[in-house]
Amino acid sequence: MKQRLIAKRYALAILENVPKKELNRLLDDLMLLEKMFAEQPEIIFKMDSYLMKPERRYQLADMLAEKLHFKHIWNNFLRIIVEKHKAHILLPTIQTLEYMIYQEQGRVKVMLTLAQEHTEETIEKIRKIIADITGKNVFFQIKYNAEIIGGFVAETPSILIDGSIKNNLVRFVSIKEMEKSRSV
């Protein structure tokens, strides 16, 4: 809870310093940061490490900020993170900021998990269902996971729609077990 509150405060501070017309460029920065942290998760550890000299950790923050559109804002933010040893708050802040921008734009990012590839027509049907539920323009980040067997799982920060075959089977077994225990 505390981590989410801190992430929200940082996200609001960053958002207040970026003109509304520049939000897409800020989203580009967020995507690049997410990609860098996904490809090199040790960066977060290094930024927080007491084993590295503070100068080296600040250099790492400067290097990250240099690749972004809003270098000055990111440099200040990353240096605060380094100084306070709060690198663990980076990803939650990025996710919160991304969510706030999409809210501002009337869009919602949905993590769509599928067991296998589907046609564009099927993806569009899922998009329409979720758009009707959320009342927002939906775009997907798609990943594949054969463990769900079939169907889909759609997830936003506030909604989870589990239409997977795996979930239906689990619920079916649970209902059967409850019926069995009642009949005894």
C-alpha positions as CSV (number, residue, x, y, z in Angstrom):
1,M,0.0,0.0,0.0
2,K,2.8,2.4,1.0
3,Q,4.7,1.6,-2.2
4,R,1.7,2.3,-4.4
5,L,1.2,5.7,-2.6
6,I,4.8,6.7,-3.1
7,A,4.7,5.6,-6.8
8,K,1.5,7.7,-7.3
9,R,3.2,10.7,-5.7
10,Y,6.2,10.4,-8.0
11,A,4.0,9.8,-11.0
12,L,2.0,12.9,-10.3
13,A,5.1,15.0,-9.9
14,I,6.5,13.8,-13.2
15,L,3.1,14.3,-14.9
16,E,2.8,17.9,-13.6
17,N,6.0,18.8,-15.4
18,V,5.1,17.5,-18.8
19,P,2.7,19.5,-21.1
20,K,-0.4,17.6,-22.1
21,K,0.5,17.8,-25.8
22,E,3.7,15.9,-24.9
23,L,2.2,12.9,-23.2
24,N,2.8,10.6,-26.1
25,R,6.5,11.4,-25.9
26,L,6.4,10.7,-22.2
27,L,4.8,7.3,-23.0
28,D,7.7,6.7,-25.4
29,D,10.1,7.3,-22.4
30,L,8.1,4.9,-20.2
31,M,8.1,2.2,-22.9
32,L,11.9,2.6,-23.3
33,L,12.5,2.4,-19.5
34,E,10.3,-0.7,-19.2
35,K,12.2,-2.3,-22.0
36,M,15.6,-1.4,-20.5
37,F,14.5,-2.8,-17.1
38,A,13.1,-5.9,-18.6
39,E,16.2,-6.6,-20.6
40,Q,18.6,-5.7,-17.8
41,P,16.8,-6.1,-14.4
42,E,20.2,-5.7,-12.6
43,I,20.1,-2.0,-13.4
44,I,17.5,-1.5,-10.6
45,F,19.6,-3.5,-8.2
46,K,22.7,-1.5,-9.1
47,M,20.9,1.9,-8.6
48,D,20.1,0.8,-5.0
49,S,23.3,-1.1,-4.1
50,Y,25.3,0.1,-1.2
51,L,28.2,-1.8,-2.7
52,M,28.5,0.8,-5.5
53,K,29.8,4.2,-4.8
54,P,27.2,6.9,-4.9
55,E,29.0,8.6,-7.8
56,R,28.7,5.4,-9.9
57,R,25.0,5.1,-9.1
58,Y,24.4,8.7,-10.1
59,Q,26.3,8.0,-13.4
60,L,24.0,5.1,-14.0
61,A,21.0,7.4,-13.5
62,D,22.5,10.0,-15.8
63,M,23.1,7.3,-18.5
64,L,19.5,6.1,-18.3
65,A,18.1,9.7,-18.5
66,E,20.3,10.6,-21.5
67,K,18.3,8.2,-23.7
68,L,14.9,9.7,-22.9
69,H,12.9,12.6,-24.4
70,F,12.5,14.4,-21.0
71,K,16.1,14.0,-19.9
72,H,16.0,16.8,-17.3
73,I,12.9,15.4,-15.5
74,W,14.1,11.8,-15.6
75,N,17.6,12.8,-14.5
76,N,16.1,14.6,-11.4
77,F,13.8,11.7,-10.7
78,L,16.4,9.0,-11.0
79,R,18.9,10.9,-8.9
80,I,16.2,11.2,-6.1
81,I,15.6,7.5,-6.4
82,V,19.4,6.8,-6.1
83,E,19.8,9.2,-3.2
84,K,16.9,7.7,-1.2
85,H,17.7,4.1,-2.2
86,K,14.2,3.7,-3.6
87,A,15.0,1.9,-6.8
88,H,12.3,-0.7,-6.0
89,I,9.7,2.0,-6.6
90,L,10.8,2.6,-10.3
91,L,8.6,0.0,-11.9
92,P,5.5,0.8,-9.9
93,T,6.0,4.5,-10.7
94,I,6.4,3.8,-14.4
95,Q,3.2,1.6,-14.4
96,T,1.3,4.2,-12.4
97,L,2.4,7.0,-14.7
98,E,1.5,5.0,-17.7
99,Y,-2.0,4.3,-16.3
100,M,-2.6,8.0,-15.5
101,I,-1.6,9.1,-19.0
102,Y,-4.0,6.5,-20.5
103,Q,-6.8,7.6,-18.2
104,E,-6.1,11.2,-19.3
105,Q,-6.4,10.1,-23.0
106,G,-9.5,7.9,-22.4
107,R,-7.5,4.8,-23.2
108,V,-6.8,1.6,-21.3
109,K,-3.9,-0.8,-21.8
110,V,-5.0,-4.4,-21.4
111,M,-2.6,-7.3,-20.9
112,L,-4.2,-10.0,-23.0
113,T,-3.1,-13.5,-22.4
114,L,-3.9,-16.1,-25.1
115,A,-3.0,-19.8,-25.4
116,Q,-2.2,-19.4,-29.0
117,E,-2.3,-16.9,-31.9
118,H,-5.8,-15.8,-33.0
119,T,-7.1,-14.0,-36.1
120,E,-7.4,-10.2,-36.1
121,E,-11.2,-10.7,-36.2
122,T,-11.1,-12.6,-32.9
123,I,-8.8,-10.1,-31.3
124,E,-11.2,-7.3,-32.5
125,K,-14.2,-9.1,-30.9
126,I,-12.3,-9.3,-27.6
127,R,-11.3,-5.6,-27.9
128,K,-15.0,-4.6,-28.4
129,I,-16.1,-6.6,-25.3
130,I,-13.5,-5.0,-23.1
131,A,-14.2,-1.5,-24.6
132,D,-17.9,-2.0,-23.7
133,I,-17.0,-3.0,-20.2
134,T,-14.4,-0.2,-19.6
135,G,-16.0,2.5,-21.7
136,K,-12.5,3.3,-23.0
137,N,-10.4,2.9,-26.2
138,V,-8.6,-0.4,-25.6
139,F,-5.2,-1.5,-26.9
140,F,-3.6,-4.8,-26.1
141,Q,-0.2,-6.0,-24.9
142,I,-0.5,-9.6,-26.0
143,K,1.4,-12.5,-24.5
144,Y,1.0,-16.2,-25.0
145,N,0.7,-18.9,-22.3
146,A,-0.3,-22.4,-23.4
147,E,-1.2,-23.2,-19.7
148,I,-4.5,-21.4,-20.0
149,I,-5.4,-24.1,-22.6
150,G,-7.8,-21.8,-24.6
151,G,-9.9,-18.7,-24.3
152,F,-8.3,-15.6,-22.9
153,V,-7.3,-13.6,-19.8
154,A,-7.6,-9.8,-20.0
155,E,-6.2,-7.7,-17.2
156,T,-6.0,-4.0,-16.5
157,P,-5.0,-2.4,-13.2
158,S,-8.6,-2.5,-12.1
159,I,-10.3,-5.4,-14.0
160,L,-9.6,-9.1,-14.5
161,I,-11.6,-11.1,-17.0
162,D,-10.6,-14.7,-16.9
163,G,-12.3,-16.5,-19.8
164,S,-9.7,-19.2,-20.0
165,I,-10.6,-22.9,-20.4
166,K,-8.2,-23.6,-17.5
167,N,-10.2,-21.3,-15.2
168,N,-13.5,-22.9,-16.3
169,L,-12.1,-26.4,-15.6
170,V,-10.9,-25.4,-12.2
171,R,-14.3,-23.9,-11.3
172,F,-16.1,-27.0,-12.7
173,V,-14.0,-29.3,-10.5
174,S,-14.6,-27.0,-7.5
175,I,-18.4,-27.1,-8.0
176,K,-18.3,-30.9,-8.4
177,E,-16.4,-31.2,-5.2
178,M,-18.8,-29.0,-3.3
179,E,-21.8,-31.0,-4.7
180,K,-20.0,-34.2,-3.6
181,S,-19.4,-32.9,-0.1
182,R,-23.1,-31.8,0.3
183,S,-24.4,-35.2,-0.8
184,V,-22.4,-37.1,1.9
